[in-house]
Amino acid sequence: MITVSRQRPPLVDCDIHNELAPGSLDPYLPRRWREYDATYGNRGDGGSSYPKGAPRAARTDAWPPSGLPAGGDLDFMREQLLDAYDIRYGILNCLSKSSRQQNPEYAAALCRAVNEWQVEEWLEKEPRLRAGITVPYEEPALAAEEIDRAAVHPGFVQVLLLVRTDEPLGRRRYWPLYEAAVRNGLPVGIHFGGGRANPLTGSGWPSFYIEDHTAMAQAFQAQLVSLVVEGVFERFPTLKVVLIEGGFGWVPSLMWRLDKHWARLRDEVPHLTRRPSEYVRDHMWFTTQPIEEPPDPRQLLTVFDNMGGTDKILFSTDYPHWDFDDPDRAIRARLEPDTRARIFGGNAMALYGLD
């Protein structure tokens, strides 16, 4: 019997988390900031961790034998993820606290150190990896400087923000950041997490982790509305935005709601020359993890249709976190071969300019 092997289309993982270990940034920080850290310490938000016995929200099997944190050992990541699933490219999103320090100069120094660490310890050592540029996004002028500096390295393929910001991201104070991203031909990725001063929900702080984890989608919805209504995409018509780890099952109904209200209130926002849903379809991409899959998998295809198709859906695993999506088991709906190829790799390769 002759076995004919079928070559699987390229697999691109658009959300991998590389983790810092204590002291990782010391070689990349000026003495001034090493001493500052030793004396005053980190003043960013604490975030939440689940389960309590699994720091960094990591899978229990993702902690490497080296003693480094989950996601902190490149060799172990190769073994457990890149090689195990034959991943063509992986996009690193380093979720350090560097980007949201209260001291803006310290934040800028930490972000630069994180990016230099990513280059030396990850991008230069593993050709399959790409990364997001960590920036002090609450200080957009400093963020723009770091984008211009780091973007010269071809391994950086997007600018990384966290979704819980001090103000809605459409506000003009953030526009220098978008201008720098467009100037360097980079999408802006907005990831789950963050938060310094504001509650997660519009009605206050939640009581339980399940509320925090579920309601994070509210922050993504608010940012989408802000980016569209404030006219960011009119100001920056080539800007591309990726919403990472925020789901997308809510997108069709939000687009419908926006379009309905715009039809009646459009005179308030004359800078919008198109329906809000058109900006969403043209400028926004969405990663799959955590995907909201209905009980009947076929209904997911209806969600895709109501979003305008599958060309803006990017596969992601969220490695090494506990809610990791296995590429061989993700998306239970029966997809046409060309659709599956786009979602699991083709869309990302086009967006990020990967060969």
N, C-alpha and C positions, 0 to 999 in steps of 0.2 A: 504494500500500500504506500502510495506517495502522499506525503503530507504537505499541503500547500499553506505556508504561513502568510497571514495577512498583516501587513504593516499598519500599525495603529497610527492615526493622525497625531501630530505633535501635541503634547500635553503641557500646558502652561499653568502654573500655580500662582495666582495673583495675590496671595496673602500668606506669607511665611514670616514668622517672628524670630529674629535673631536677638538673643538676650545678652545683656552686659553682665559680667561678673564683677564682684568688688575689685576695684583697682584697674579695671580694663581701660579706663580713660586716662590714667595717670601719665602714660607716655605721650599723650596728645594734648595735655593741658599745660599752659604756662604755669610757672611756679606760683604766681600771684593767686591763680584760681585753685590750685591744689591746696594752698594754705587757707584760702577762703572756705573751701569745702571742709577742711579739717576743723576749722574754728567755728563756722556758722552752720554748716550742713545744708542739706537739701530742704528747700521751702516750697516744693511743688505740692500738688494735690496727692493724697494718698491712694485714691481709687478704691476698688473693692476686689476681693480675691475669693474664689470659690473653686473647690471646697477649701475649708480652712486649713486642712492638712496637706493641701497641694498648692503651695505658693506659686504665684505667677499664672494661676488658672491652668496649669499644665496637666497633661496626661501623666499618669503615674509611671508609665513605661517610657516616657520621653526624657527622663533624667539620665544623662550619660554616665558611664562608669568612671569617667575622668574626674567627677566631682563638680564639674561646671554646671550652671543652671540649665534647665530644659530650654533648648533652642540656642544654647551658648557654645556648643561643640560642633564645629564644622564637619569633622569626620563622622560623628554620630548622625548628624543631619543627612549626610550623604547616604549612610547605610540605611537609615530608617525612612527616609523620604525620597531624596533625589534618585538614588539607584533603585530602591524598592519599587517605585512606580514609573521608572523611566521618564522622568520629568525633563522636558527639553529646556525649559527656563523656569526659574522661580523668582518672584518679586519679594524682596525683603522689606518688611515694614517694622522698623525698630521702635517699640513703644516705650522708650525711656521717658523719664520725667524732665529731660533736658529742655524740651520745648516750652514748658509752662512754669518756669521759675518766677518768683516775684521780682527778683533782681534782674533787669533786662540784660545788662552786660554779662552777667554770669550765665544767663540762659544762652546768649549768643556764643559764648566761649564753649559751653557744654555741647551745643549743637554742632559747632565746628569740629569738636573733638570726636563726637559720635560719627560724623561723616568721614573723618580721616580714619577712624577705627574700622568703619565699614569697608573702606577702600583697601586698607592694608591687610585686614584679617579675613575678609570675605570675598570681595570682588576680584582682587588680584590672585586669590588662591583657588577660586572656583568659577570657571567660565560660564557655567549655566546660571549663575546668579546675577540679578540686577537689584537695584535698591531705590527706595524713596529718600529724598533729601530731608533730613530732620532740620526744622527751622523754628526760631522763636516767633511763632505766628502772631502772638499778641503784640509784637513790636514789628509791624510790617516793613519798616525801612531796614531794620537789621535783618529781617528774613530775606528781603530782596538782595541784600549784599551777600548773604550766604548762598542763595540760589545761583547768583552770578559766579561766585567762586567755585562752588562744587560742581556745577553743571558741565564744566569742561571735561570731567571724567565720563566716558561713555557708559559706565556701569550704572549711572543714575538715570532713571527713566521717568520719575515723577517727583513732585513736591508733596511731602507728607504732612497733613494736618490731622488733628483729632476733632471729633464732631461737636463736643461740648466746649464752646468758646465763650469768651466774656460777652460778646455781642454777636448778633446774627451776621453770618459771613458775607452777606451782600452789602453790608455797610461800606461806605467809601474809605474808611480807615484801613480796610484790608486790600484796597485796590492796588497799591504798589507791589504787593505780593503776586497778584495775578499778572500784572504787567511784566514782572520779572519771569514768571513761568512762561508766558507767551513769548517773550523775547528769546528765551532759551529753548523753545519748542517742546516744553514739558507739560503733560497733564498735571492737574492737582488732584491728589488722592485724599479723601476725607474719611478717616477711620473711626470706628467705634471707640468711645472712651473720652478722656479728658475731663475738664471741669475744674474751675478754681473757685468761683464765687456763686454760681447760680444753681438752683435745684435742677434735677434732671427733667422733671415734669413741669407742665404749666400750672400745676396746683400745689407744688411743694415737694418736699423730700419724701421718697418712698420708705416704707418700713422694712421691706424684705428684698433679698437679693433677686428673687424671681421678678419683682416689680422693676428693679433696676435693669435687669437683663432684657426684659420684654419691652419696657418703655423707652429704651434707647432709640427705638425707631421713631419716637416722637421728635427727638433731636434732629434726625436725618430729614424728617419731613419739614421741620421748621427751616433748616438750612436750604433745602431745595426751593421752598417758597421764597426765601429771602434772596437767593442768588438770581432767581428769575425776575421777581417783582422789582428789585432795586436796579435792574438794568445792567447787571454784570455782563451778560452775553451780548448786549447791544454795544457796550463799551469795548469788549474784548471778543470779537466775533469768531476768533479761532480758538478760544479757550475750551479745553476739555476737562471735565470733572468726573472722577470716579468715586462712587460711594461704596466704601469697603466695610463689609461686615454689618450692614444695616438692613439686610433683606431687601425685597422689592415687591412683595405681594401687595403692598399698600400703594404702589405707584399709580396704577390705572385710576383708582377712585380719587386720588389727590389731583391728578391731571384734570379729571372731569370737573371736580369742584372748583379748581382754579379757573378753568375755561368759563364755567358758568358765571362766576363772580366777575371775571374780567369783562364779560359781555355787557354787564350792567354798570361796572365801575371803571371802565377803561379811561374815562376822562381824567381820573386821578393819576394815572400812570401813562401819560402820552408818549413817554420814551419807549414803551413797548410797541413794536410795529407788527407783532405777530401774536397768535394765541399762545398762552403760557405753555401748553402741551407741546407746541412745536419746538420751543427752546429746550424742553426736557429731552425730547426725542433726538435732537441734533447735537446736544452738548453733554449729555450725562450717560455714564456707564455704571453698571451695578455688578458687584461680585455675588457669587452664589451662596456662600456660607455666611450666615445661617439661612438656608432657603426655607421659605414657608410652603411646604408641600401639602396640598389638601388631601383628605382621606382617599379620594379618587384621583390617582396620579394624572389621569387624562385632563383633569380640570386645570392643571398647571399650564397646559398648552393654551387654554383660554386666557390665562394671565399674560402669557407671552404675546398672544394676538392683541390683547387690549393695550399692551405697552407699545405696540407698533412693530413687533417682531423680536428676533433673538440676536440681532447684530450688536446689541449693546450689553450683552450678558457675558460675564467673565468668570471662569471657574476658579474657585479657591478652596483650600483645605483648612486654613486657620491653624496650621501646624505651629507649635506643639500643644495647642490648647485642648482642653478636655472635650470640647464640642467639635473636634476634628472631623472633617468629611473625607471619607475614603474615596479616591477617584474611581475605584472599581464598583462602588455601590451608590454613589451620589446620583441624584435625579432619577427617580423611579419611573417617570413617564417615558413612554416609548418615543424616542426622537428619531427623525430621519437621519441617515448617516451624515449628510452635509450639515445639518443643524447641530448635531453632536460635535462634529469636527470644529465648527465655529465657536461653540460655547466653551469647549474644553481646550482650545488653543488658538484657533484662527483669529478670533476677535482680538485677543490680547496681543498677538503678534502684529496685527495691523495697527492697533492703538499705540503700542510702545515701540514700533519700528524694529521688531525683531526679525531676524532672518530665518 
